């Protein structure tokens, strides 16, 4: 099999997250619920997605800030678990995700006599992301080049082309899978990449999994 | 002096190249930092590295200092204490003196820059003299979560005229009509406090400090201040000592601005009396190598604060791969991801339990130390600070 050369190269873009404070905080789960209903989408995204930009190597207790706060600061592990299992990629957009989070908290509170609140811990401070796109100047025209650059590019590029592309830019498959399918004509590899569970891991782990999948295809090309 | 390339091996892969790409968006622009001191304190230490790295990456970075009378600095010291929640008497005469010195400095300084960053309250009123061009940012390094209202409302009239404000923790944010950004403080991995030490250097420093190395060491580096809970640390050590033969080192300076400092130190000495395994070290403010050597020699590092601003000593110890147990307060909770990069605790018993747990499970200690170092590499190194400045410049440039 002759390795395919893309007509349009893949341009690697990284990003830098500036963290802006919304100026709102919650001391109990009712306040958390009310704030989640009203915060801007960029804030919802900050607390459910860009978590990975801040924890590139280490998966924290839960992959979203609401779950971690409930479990660690309020010490309500039940709500932490309910929110922690949420996968934002199951939802069409941020508004659908917002509705689900509100429903989970609302249902949880309806079963309690007392609203759980912070006693010893920190209040929840709402933040929002200001994502600065950073073109890296790196481009790939073949799977070999793609794999080589992916191994060394800043981890924020992994975030940008998967999390940011899917969530805010509406490219549901993610940029890597889309380019590999359309430009390299490797639909099977593209499908495997888009099936990776981005949400339950770290950026480094996502990077390694994609590299491993690329290596499988590349070694097959060499054998053939 | 260190340059960006010197950090290449210490920061996450691709970071330096990535920062160079980010800098392309603002290359050639001028940023002017203004604060009130060139020497001493964390702000000056951080600015020195920041300015060099910004220049190295193609930004025209400049750093200027305001000058002031003794009366002015007494006033700003009162402001500082009041903003951090201490009750202070602030008279109209003091406010006038503050404004007069700011106006004098405004006549002397040139604000010809694309971005002017004013650090802390001392020069905050310079905004009165801002020219029409350029974005002005107020960088607040202190904890103003519970300010004395009179002083904050006086200062706020200036802060609202900036284009943005920066705080070190979300809970320091205030009700302001301008964007407020979060930028964590950072450590310089190439400074004397954090650079690698050879075993020989380390043992020379420890022997100079008369600290033995024959027993596992618990260490807390902090001022002798009630908020750092040094007596709680001794109680913790005693609980652990029942089962483990170890030593405790309490190292730090006196809080010169805290009249209670001497009292706390004598209480600590009294509590440690007759125990040859407790070492109390009173260090000068520039004892960077000493702190470095102690942190590297420690088995477990404590920062059992009851109240804390950011607590960068935690990041310093984490950078050296040490497991840290810290009080569940302020910036410590940001640095110690519970059970992953360290442990936060709320009591003497909690701290003692975690020390037991770690000493009995050395593999957990190793894993936490490794993850802690990676976490600092990602979040609390000076290169991250550089990226935040570049991103902020880019963002504010676009906003205009």
Interface residues (C-beta under 8 A of the other chain):
Chain A: X14 X16 X17 X18 X19 X20 X21 X23 X25 X54 X55 X56 X57 X58 X60 X61 X72 X120 X121 X122 X123 X125 X127 X130 X132 X134 X135 X136 X137 X152 X153 X154 X155 X156
Chain B: X12 X13 X14 X15 X17 X18 X21 X22 X25 X167 X170 X171 X173 X175 X176 X179 X180 X181 X182 X183 X328 X333 X337 X338 X339 X340 X341 X346 X371 X374 X375 X377 X378 X379 X387 X388 X390 X391 X392 X394 X395
